[in-house]
Amino acid sequence: MHSTNLESIWYGPPAGAAPTLVFLHEGLGSASLWRDFPRRLADESGCGALVYSRRGYGSSPPAELPRPVGYMHDEADVLAEVMRHHGVREAIVVGHSDGASIALIYAGRNVSGPLRGLILEAPHVFVETLSIESIAAMKGAWETTDLRNRLARHHRDVDNAFRGWNDVWLDPAFRDWNIEEYLPEIEVPILVIQGSDDEYGTWKQVEAIERQVRAPVQTLHVPGAGHAAHRDQPELVLRKMAAFVKTLRAV
């Protein structure tokens, strides 16, 4: 898995001095695409923040293609290795889209360990038709617009990044992808954030998590926000995330 050669950025106090916010980006994201949000949340909460680019993204090495349908399960193992490598002792994982799904798999598999809470933005626990239609539309945009050039500012191998995400989601076998089996095993508090206008998923994802996770679940419906609520409504999302982190630290 070679977590040592993945691009990573650290903000705030070291792992031994405070809990660590571990950021997992979306399917076309990277460490740099979080922009200043991790630093702001670290400042607001008093935590450290570890932001890394998964294999195939940012400045990390390219991924082997095609990715398997179970690639997010593999990334949950990488997450565990990344946290060990960086000496994370108390983790609050902040996952967006694919990153949120990876966080859920990790949490359901690792009931002991450093995890203290989950912040999930636009998580997927099963595949919706809306998701497939929007991802198919992204393939069209990739082929006909300047999307490739815009993404290339954030990815060393932009073709590897795009195809590693787009191809597997559009694989017919991916329609059966489902991680709901992990939800009843999760024992840490969760905050779920969903934009009202998310083009990749609906509130049904949130309801599935609320229904099946036995630990406390808070939710935030963000008006006027699409798939990246932290970019569309940053102040609201920052306040809610920081308040949630502070409740975890108070326990």
Summary of the structure (lengths in Angstrom):
residues: 251
radius of gyration: 16.7
end to end distance: 33.8
largest distance: 51.2
contacts: 864
relative contact order: 0.16
helix: 47%
strand: 16%
